[in-house]
């Protein structure tokens, strides 16, 4: 409450006109609203709060579409925590016609609230569109993003003020890329001789480091002669590395051209290690690369020869000098040896790793695999036993090797008993929970972050526990992600929408624990998750995939945002999982890989290495993201199986070899007990 009320006395002195305007819109003052809300908070019956939520949903929909009926629909909401969102939504819906006085009235009445921040930002964009620079400069505040910063500078120019680089442009100059709204400012700065050669190269180098070829090309047009050609070469290296690397054999040997050629080669190795390998001797004759540049290029060439599993991969990795080695090259030396079933090569690769890298669970596990294959049974047993007590993918694999029960030791919250009243005395947190209750998860997350900024760790844990109890599961998942809290398995692996997930999974013919695991890995139960690859909802479906599935299943589907409906998303996602599983004989580990990387990639990998045991095949998948994804989904499947049945189907059964038919477990499938704590590991480690 302190954050919101700290400005109330100033509002009372300076905001009479603002409050009058708000009153004319049917809004109470900030102080009156806050006081009434505080008084009513502990006396509002649950049934009344439900009625308020229903009324808010209706009024908010009206306000968003500019329907003045929201005022009548909100007559019972004057003391409801989300009431300020209604007026903001109404103003946002009418930005083209709303007046500055109306916006200022809202900003003065509800300072420090997130809707006020959004309204200020959005109205500033509108004022810039209107070219109303007087109004813009009156409302502008720093820190609203590069676009509005550039609009502000345009407003200053329109008012007759000159700009200086250090005061006005230095901050923008640190950005690797800028929005188109900044083009007039940059052009003005160039025309007025503020963009010196030195400054242009400073920003070009920053853009190169960020991989922004477009920015490099745009800035290069303000350079001349050799500088302009250098900028063109750098832009080409980022945009078309194959062409740049081929052209570079004809470039003059100088510092900037060597820089561009290095960038081109390093990018090209990722796309075509063979093409890079063929060009490298020619480039070395033409350009005298520095030792550091040669090291970086040869590191990448060896690394991506390995990810392509070329015949010379091991030799190239071993030939790298010590200062060109990295965790990635050392790790891929072991992966290539695994792909070849070269167990001595695995041991040699492990021995070549520094101690800190050897401690990684993946390398410890495959070191144990190699020891066992080479006949060092006692050492292998000990190495497996050291891993088997962990509740991880490699811990489970190690336990399977020992035929030992899995270790799952759930922790329990150690904080004081949950004090819901004290938590919700924070008005921002109260708003966060209400926004979640009225199905505004994005706004709820913003209020959550804002409300808990600066809060103690104990308060954050208490808030997350309350969120879990109220079904807002992603807050608990993200909060309990380290330390002792990592073992709060009930909170981190919630059985959300249990009937829906189980029903749809069984209808699709897949294991509900696997469906749960995939949801957990894809979205962490964020219902409105939207990825950069345009995947939507709990199971991160592409709209094209969803459309095809919905048509086949005869389910209503109107577009991408429909996938934010958990009911539809789970129905479509489980059936898509079943489709992937059918492609691979039912194997959930291969279907999970296909869900992440696409079936074409998995088919390609299977054609090359499909005879490998599943644990080794996963380790040799070239995509780091997919390796981690499959490991997570399979470990999560075990944890969700335990949550559903208190016993588990081990990974040894969940990960059949490629080509071997797999039947998903059912409720009647025999399951194994887990142990906690692992009292057998220490004694087992001593036995050969």
LOVEX-15360 format. One record per residue (C-alpha): x negated, y negated, z negated. Coordinates in steps of 0.001 Angstrom, whole numbers, padded with zeros to 6 digits, always signed. Last residue first. Layout:
// residues N
XYZ...
//
This chain:
// residues 688
-031768+054926+007718-030232+053909+004370-031488+050801+002620-029046+048495+004438-026144+050640+003261-026880+049759-000351-026781+046046+000374-023764+046272+002678-021511+048325+000408-020300+045628-001931-018874+043473+000818-016596+041260-001209-014018+041683+000063-013309+044604+002368-011039+045154+005341-008709+048082+005875-008318+049725+009266-005225+049828+011435-003175+052671+012859-000832+051354+015592+002786+051181+014380+003131+047399+014738+001735+047671+018253-001791+047679+019611-002345+046781+023259-002996+049689+025631-006250+049604+027533-007244+051514+030638-011028+051908+031164-012223+050104+034267-014277+047536+032383-015329+048980+029028-012859+048599+026188-012998+045515+023942-010076+045647+021506-010983+049139+020266-014577+048334+019279-013296+044904+018281-011521+046458+015300-007729+046799+014864-007093+045181+011519-005308+045409+008168-003365+042766+006244-000717+043167+008976-000002+039706+010420-002861+037801+008810-005273+040665+009474-004219+040784+013124-004660+037000+013192-008206+037361+011896-009023+040107+014386-007602+038136+017293-009571+035081+016108-012779+037094+016547-011732+038018+020097-010692+034475+020950-013879+032966+019536-016238+035358+021333-014335+034874+024585-014541+031093+024248-018215+031038+023307-019151+033031+026403-016757+030961+028520-018250+027650+027411-021818+028843+028026-020925+029822+031594-023355+032369+033074-021649+035453+031565-024538+037571+030328-023556+037710+026646-019993+038710+027563-021324+041603+029648-023566+042741+026803-020674+042936+024322-018479+044627+026940-020935+047397+027871-022472+046696+031286-021044+048406+034372-019322+045221+035518-022624+043475+036171-022566+042136+039740-018989+042897+040849-017828+042046+037340-019433+038603+037491-017694+037808+040774-014365+039097+039463-014795+036886+036393-015430+033850+038579-012407+034554+040748-010237+035173+037668-010688+031641+036318-013212+030444+033753-011014+030167+030650-008039+032450+031310-010370+034778+033236-012596+035163+030180-009535+035811+028024-008326+038432+030513-011727+040106+030278-011575+040221+026464-007898+041235+026470-008442+044377+028580-005049+045355+030063-006517+047083+033099-008200+043889+034261-005584+042339+036559-002846+043430+034149-004508+041342+031433-004403+038221+033592-000685+038699+034239-000058+039386+030540-001845+036152+029675+000406+034353+032175+003402+035930+030453+002187+034729+027074+001631+031235+028430+005048+030851+030028+007035+031774+026918+004623+029968+024604+004818+026782+026643+008602+026867+026914+009148+027161+023147+006273+024836+022325+007766+021957+024368+004696+019969+025428+004849+021982+028651+007864+019934+029719+005341+017111+030168+003997+018821+033280+007228+018937+035240+010900+019842+035265+010856+023511+034313+013920+025576+033437+013125+029286+033052+013988+031871+035719+010970+034032+034811+009596+033927+038367+010400+030247+038801+008948+029408+035391+005781+031338+036225+005189+029483+039488+005874+026087+037922+003658+026862+034934+000727+027818+037148+001066+024589+039138+001432+022559+035924-001802+024025+034485-001272+025675+031125-003110+024776+027937-001598+027402+025612-000285+024897+023085+000451+022155+025577-000922+020998+028886-003849+021566+031247-004812+018595+033389-008557+019453+033604-009290+016593+031209-007134+018406+028689-003704+017533+027314-002702+018779+023853+000876+017809+022973+001550+020745+020627-001802+020517+018863-001842+024067+017426-005642+024430+017603-005171+023805+021339-006962+026502+023321-008700+028573+020633-005718+028715+018276-003311+029380+021130-005608+032164+022339-005792+033737+018922-002015+033696+018478-001553+035441+021816-004201+037987+020808-002484+038641+017470+000841+039025+019323-000639+041888+021396+000655+041866+024966+003668+043357+026743+005261+040113+027936+008331+040718+025750+006014+041641+022888+004162+038379+023291+007401+036398+023588+008921+037893+020448+005747+037678+018408+005088+034052+019370+008695+032947+018828+009168+034786+015530+005926+033500+014123+006334+029882+015116+003127+029172+013197+001257+032014+011561-001526+029648+010581-005178+030489+011183-007084+027681+009454-004593+027373+006594-004342+031091+005835-008053+031519+006546-009255+029048+003935-012725+030541+004391-014124+027529+006278-013070+025426+003282-016239+026356+001389-018325+024393+003866-016854+023403+007203-013706+023278+009321-010933+022738+006793-009962+019280+008063-009529+020233+011722-007395+023289+011031-005423+021558+008278-004461+018635+010510-003681+021070+013370-001045+022787+011269+001578+020139+010805+004020+022719+009432+004996+020831+006293+002923+023049+003994-000044+022637+006335+000322+018860+006289+000423+018929+002493-002813+020931+002504-004369+018470+004929-003415+015541+002692-004939+017281-000324-008116+018001+001622-008370+014389+002752-007810+013180-000796-010555+015480-002085-012974+014254+000594-012357+010682-000526-010518+008214+001700-012470+005674+003773-010198+006008+006789-007358+008227+005598-004501+005941+006659-005985+005072+010048-006722+008705+010917-003233+009806+009882-001568+006853+011619-003317+007807+014854-002379+011473+014456+001266+010570+013902+001324+008362+016999+000158+011339+019079+002526+013732+017294+005736+011732+017842+008220+014524+017207+010377+012826+014537+008740+014853+011731+005254+014008+013014+006095+010325+012920+007414+010767+009388+004223+012470+008245+002083+009692+009696+004353+006987+008277+003894+008383+004764+000151+008520+005381+000178+004859+006365+002319+003970+003350-000148+005551+000875+002287+006322-001934+002780+009475+000116-000299+011041-001416+000720+010226-004983+004196+011684-004485+002854+014849-002884+000531+015650-005768-000991+019012-004801-002458+020798-007785-006095+019802-008424-008618+020949-005858-010039+024477-005640-008063+025738-002651-008432+029476-002221-011016+031362-000245-010344+034378+001948-012953+037146+002014-012770+039068+005277-015554+041642+005618-014927+044248+008287-015069+047921+007341-018254+049816+008282-018780+052056+011308-022348+050690+011401-022078+049561+015027-018528+048358+014355-019824+046259+011452-022346+044668+013817-019620+043752+016299-017552+042231+013478-020484+040140+012253-021182+039125+015833-017644+037775+016231-017655+036230+012775-016477+037010+009247-019988+037881+008092-020902+040926+005986-021959+042867+009069-024851+040582+009958-027427+041736+007400-026181+045292+007846-026886+045182+011591-030509+044174+010965-030975+046901+008345-029501+049555+010611-031691+048405+013502-034838+048581+011346-033918+052115+010214-033004+053269+013720-036097+052069+015558-035352+054341+018521-035742+051839+021357-031967+051597+021798-031543+050874+018088-034172+048137+018103-032604+046658+021219-029148+046499+019667-030655+044974+016489-032311+042274+018595-028955+041857+020286-027299+041100+016955-030038+038801+015673-029966+036907+018984-026238+036281+018700-026405+035435+015009-028959+032646+015485-031867+033213+013083-034222+033938+015977-033774+030327+017055-035110+029006+013737-037969+031499+013810-039242+030377+017219-038363+032697+020104-041054+034725+021867-040354+037765+019654-036736+037764+020854-037855+037745+024475-040271+040618+023810-037567+042652+022044-035127+042039+024904-037812+042976+027441-038393+046196+025541-034681+046817+025866-034573+046258+029617-030905+046995+030147-031186+044817+033274-028398+042474+032143-029919+042511+028662-033301+041442+030050-031569+038612+031867-029888+037557+028615-033188+037657+026671-034969+035392+029159-031829+033296+029126-032266+032596+025428-035895+031563+025861-034958+029263+028738-032068+027711+026783-033994+027313+023527-036585+025413+025530-039877+026129+027291-041643+023457+029331-044197+022664+026597-045094+026353+026352-045885+026676+030047-043247+028416+032165-044548+031690+033562-042299+033802+031323-039200+032139+032732-040321+032539+036334-041273+036181+035790-037933+036940+034155-035955+035322+036979-037876+036839+039895-035101+039157+041083-032497+036406+040741-029970+036590+037906-028214+033362+039051-028338+032118+035445-032034+033049+035509-032800+031099+038682-030950+028318+036879-033390+028324+033981-036505+028678+036129-035508+025774+038355-034465+023691+035359-037783+024134+033568-039687+023587+036830-037923+020256+037343-038433+019104+033746-042112+020132+033657-042831+018536+037018-041257+015282+035803-043232+015343+032544-046513+016004+034360-045800+013083+036654-044715+013758+040211-047070+012977+043080-044598+012933+045937-045094+014383+049431-046871+017670+048663-044730+018353+045597-041618+017631+047658-042533+020226+050266-043210+022906+047628-039878+022145+045873-037574+022295+048877-037223+026094+049096-036714+026552+045353-034074+023819+045282-032160+025563+048057-032395+028908+046248-031365+027405+042892-028197+026061+044474-025750+023976+042462-027542+023706+039123-030953+023473+040822-029609+020585+042893-028992+018369+039868-032584+018748+038647-033900+018264+042172-031917+015104+042799-032887+013572+039442-036571+014316+040082-036307+012892+043599-034786+009674+042264-037537+009243+039640-040240+010045+042196-038696+007413+044457-038757+004875+041625-042406+005488+040762-043835+005486+044289-044648+007986+047026-042868+006762+050147-039807+008830+051026-039909+011441+053799-039736+014597+051633-037088+012715+049644-034511+013145+052392-033978+016830+051570-033753+016119+047827-031327+013242+048457-029147+015364+050739-028902+018152+048183-028440+015708+045303-025366+014040+046815-023840+011575+044330-026537+011345+041650-029532+011514+043992-027709+009211+046432-027330+006534+043745-031020+006797+042896-032008+006561+046556-029773+003527+047090-031296+001834+044020-034780+002419+045413-033738+001034+048785-032386-002128+047136-035599-002593+045142-037667-002114+048321-035925-005035+050012-033290-006803+047969-031126-006243+044924-027530-007405+044500-026202-004441+046487-027962-002137+044027-025499-003019+041290-022645-001323+043133-024743+001697+044132-025934+002246+040550-022390+001841+039203-021103+004419+041681-023871+006865+040794-022907+006916+037128-024885+009871+035733-025144+008353+032238-028950+008099+032399-028619+006585+035866-026130+004009+034561-028565+002918+031838-031367+002706+034386-029141+000609+036639-028295-001624+033667-031900-002411+032897-032676-002673+036599-030095-005419+037044-031409-007241+033986-034985-007260+035304-033889-008418+038760-031967-011261+037159-028227-011268+036787-027561-014752+035389-028222-016520+038705-024844-018319+038848-023644-016262+041817-024561-013076+039975-022686-014090+036812-019663-015080+038875-019756-011719+040653-020024-009932+037310-017050-011869+035974-014973-011196+039097-015867-007450+038943-014874-007061+035286-011257-006181+036036-012619-003281+038129-013513-001463+034923-017129-001183+033730-019693+001597+033878-022881+002374+031946-021846-000201+029347-024700-002115+027652-024228-005064+030015-020807-005711+028519-022409-006659+025206-025017-008888+026881-022392-010707+028931-020924-013472+026761-023478-014772+024273-026743-013541+025785-025678-014030+029394-024162-017460+029095-020732-018431+030358-019480-021865+031383-016194-023175+030027-013720-024849+032401-010519-023349+031024-010389-020930+033950-013899-019791+033053-012798-019113+029489-009783-017183+030715-011990-015120+032983-014139-014364+029950-011054-013193+028076-010066-010993+031018-013560-009490+030897-013178-008722+027187-009688-007397+027915-011065-004849+030376-014075-003982+028196-012038-002909+025191-009999-004451+022388-012963-005253+020128-012689-009031+020121-009301-010667+019424-007191-012503+022001-003859-014038+021035-004630-017728+021608-006992-016934+024478-004237-015114+026333-001642-017829+025763-003932-020415+027293-005071-017988+029971-001595-017393+031359-002824-015729+034547+000477-013791+034550-001481-010539+034904-003786-011704+032123-000736-012432+029982+000522-008884+030645-002798-007327+029660-002730-009465+026514+000780-008157+025858-000527-004595+025924-003368-005269+023488-001259-007299+021061+001533-004725+021182-000878-001871+020542-002419-003562+017483+001033-004481+016190+002206-000882+016643-000866+000200+014611-000069-001926+011604-002638-004394+010287-000215-007321+010500+003534-006605+010616+005286-009970+010241+002590-012081+011856+002191-009751+014829+005952-009511+015288+006406-013264+015306+003454-013670+017637+005103-011288+020113+008386-013176+020038+006615-016529+020358+004590-015261+023339+007766-014548+025196+009030-011211+026525+009875-011023+030219+007330-008659+031774+006652-007035+028400+010262-005870+028029+009798-002205+027045+006903-003144+024770+009160-005570+022890+011751-002848+022215+009049-000368+021202+007549-002893+018775+010990-003570+017311+011511+000147+016727+008048+000929+015375+008606-001479+012487+011402+000807+011156+009083+003773+010743+009008+003760+006934+012837+003638+006625+014116+000749+004490+015976-001060+007281+016968+002273+008840+020734+002366+008311+021408-000398+010853+019109+001300+013362+021739+002432+015889+023110-001105+015989+019691-002555+016727+018862+000225+019206+021879-000749+021312+019652-003444+022813+018582-000902+025493+015040-001639+026608+014156+001939+027555+011804+002369+024612+014302+000729+022247+017035+003212+023174+014755+006205+022630+013628+004693+019327+017222+004226+018202+018157+007867+018838+015025+009277+017220+015402+006839+014330+018982+007900+013669+017977+011564+013510+015090+010720+011209+017334+008655+008959+019838+011522+008730+017022+013876+007722+015929+011382+005091+019509+011233+003786+019660+015031+003491+016329+015055+001664+017616+012536-000852+015976+009091-000880+015210+008109-004470+011439+008405-004450+010948+006216-001402+013708+003711-002164+011741+001370-004382+008661+001532-002182+010750+000983+000942+012517-001974-000596+009228-003568-001563+007648-002894+001808+010621-004188+003793+010985-007295+001667+007274-008066+001875+007159-007446+005618+010288-009468+006289+013454-007700+007374+014240-007206+011072+017650-007858+012675+016291-009667+015738+017283-013049+014316+015461-012038+011156+012354-011500+013222+012551-015002+014654+013100-016440+011193+010163-014471+009904+007932-015872+012619+009091-019407+011938+008384-018991+008240+004976-017420+008857+002371-019683+007260+003042-019602+003542+004836-016276+003119+002462-014622+005550-000473-015799+003496+001068-014259+000361+001693-010941+002195-001839-010453+003522-003001-007890+000953+000323-006083+001138-000528-003787+004032-003929-002626+002877-002876-002358-000770+000000+000000+000000
//
